Amino acid sequence: MEKFEKGLEGVIAAQSSICFIDGVKGDLLYRGYSIHDLAEHSTFEETCYLLFFGKLPTKKELKEFSNKLKDNRELPKIVIKRMKTFPKNLPPMAVLRTVTSALSFNDEKADDNSEEENIRKAINLIAKFPTIVSTYDNLRNDRKIMKPKRKLNHAANFLYMLTGNVPDEISAKAIDLDLLLTAEHELNASTFSALVTTSTLSDIYSSVTSAVGTLKGVLHGGARRGVMETLLKIGSPDRVDSYLRDALARKEKIMGFGHRVYKAMDPRAIEFRQFCKEFVEKKDGKKWFEMTERIENILLKNPTFIEKKLFPNVDFYPPVIYLTLGIPKDLADSIFAIARTPGWCAHIMEQLKDNRLIRPLAEYTGSKNLKYVKINSRK
């Protein structure tokens, strides 16, 4: 009998050249490049190219790739028509999941799993995710649906469609960095669910729909919303100490701390923290940063957090950006999905290059050798 590992913890379930994580040292590489190096020098579009093709693009290649993203931003009219019939109280992730699936209806080659077609469809999905999220937010708030603005990059265009205003440079940079740092993270739950779907030789729309549905779960994609709720509940930096004291006494989980893989500081959190410090100097969001910084300082001295090696993770600092920019808390996990789509698609295409149906075993814990009893004799 094979050894049972609950939640598949520590089990190697795939071989991949896309992402490397050393949870003990706190290292993260995309295609061999340090996340710190990419955060300092790269952009989301360039990172998408890197994840897809395994190399940094030339200037010409990046321009062509970015133009393809811009070409695919608009939603089909039939999709917008359907979205207008949706109730206005739906979770945005439920809308994203449903519309992702519906996009396949407008793709005549949805079932073509060739690499060329999957790259085209992956670009289509990456380009349309910000439009889906912003369109539903505008519809539910009875605002004008904003059309994509071609001169803006991926992150800036998303903010424009969401708010109706062209963002300033630091705000656009904040979202671009958020998308870059969240674009990929090895065999996380949503990526694994996408691979399970892909391994059946289903289409990329189905695989990404599986991933969105998995990310919708609070234990995977809901932490940022949880951090936002915590910060809003605390309200001001001077209330952090008392809030944490009471929360820890009630043994409540502090959202944004701890990670299944990292036993050191999440390198993405390091980059987010440094950027947020600069961001709030230019935007009116200092209180949010001061609160997160105070929470971190207190908890990193807490004996339980020290013993269990619970550090801030990728979800802890982005809420500073979201709250400062006025982004609704229920869009936090949708932004996560916008960011993670290139990672999902890169793994999907890698899986198809050497596919085998993913079918693990289960350790049986039920009864055996029961005898059938006729219904009239049952008690």
JOMO-V726587 format. One record per backbone hydrogen bond with DSSP energy under -0.5 kcal/mol. CO is the residue of the C=O (numbers start at 1). NH is the residue of the N-H. If there is no record, write none. Layout:
BEGIN
co = [CO	CO]
nh = [NH	NH]
END
This chain:
BEGIN
co = [5	6	8	11	18	20	21	22	22	23	23	27	28	29	29	30	33	34	35	36	37	38	43	44	45	46	47	48	49	50	58	59	60	61	62	63	64	65	66	67	68	69	70	76	76	77	78	79	80	82	83	87	91	91	92	93	94	95	96	97	98	99	101	102	103	104	106	107	109	111	114	115	116	117	118	119	120	121	122	123	124	125	126	128	129	130	131	132	133	134	135	136	137	138	139	144	148	149	153	154	155	156	157	158	159	160	168	169	170	171	172	173	174	175	176	177	178	179	180	183	186	188	189	190	191	192	193	194	195	196	197	197	198	203	204	205	206	207	208	209	210	211	212	214	215	217	217	217	222	223	224	225	226	227	228	229	230	231	234	236	237	239	240	241	242	243	244	245	246	247	248	253	254	256	266	266	267	268	269	270	271	272	273	274	275	276	278	279	279	280	283	285	285	286	287	288	289	290	291	292	293	294	295	296	298	299	302	303	304	305	306	309	311	312	313	314	315	317	317	318	318	319	320	321	322	322	323	328	329	331	332	333	334	335	336	337	339	340	341	342	343	344	345	346	347	348	349	350	350	351	352	357	362	374	375]
nh = [8	9	11	13	31	29	23	26	27	263	264	22	35	20	31	33	30	38	39	40	41	42	47	48	49	50	51	52	53	54	62	63	64	65	66	67	68	69	70	71	72	72	73	79	80	81	82	83	84	85	86	90	94	95	96	97	98	99	100	101	102	103	104	105	106	107	108	110	112	113	118	119	120	121	122	123	124	125	126	127	128	129	130	132	133	134	135	136	137	138	139	140	141	143	142	146	150	152	157	158	159	160	161	162	163	164	172	173	174	175	176	177	178	179	180	181	182	183	183	343	188	192	193	194	195	196	197	198	199	200	200	202	201	207	208	209	210	211	212	213	214	215	216	217	221	220	221	222	226	227	228	229	230	231	232	233	234	235	236	239	240	243	244	245	246	247	248	249	250	252	251	255	257	313	269	270	271	272	273	274	275	276	277	278	279	280	282	282	283	285	285	288	289	290	291	292	293	294	295	296	297	298	299	300	301	302	306	307	308	310	309	311	258	266	316	318	319	320	321	321	322	323	324	325	326	327	326	331	332	335	336	337	338	339	340	341	342	344	345	346	347	348	349	350	351	352	353	353	354	354	355	359	364	377	378]
END
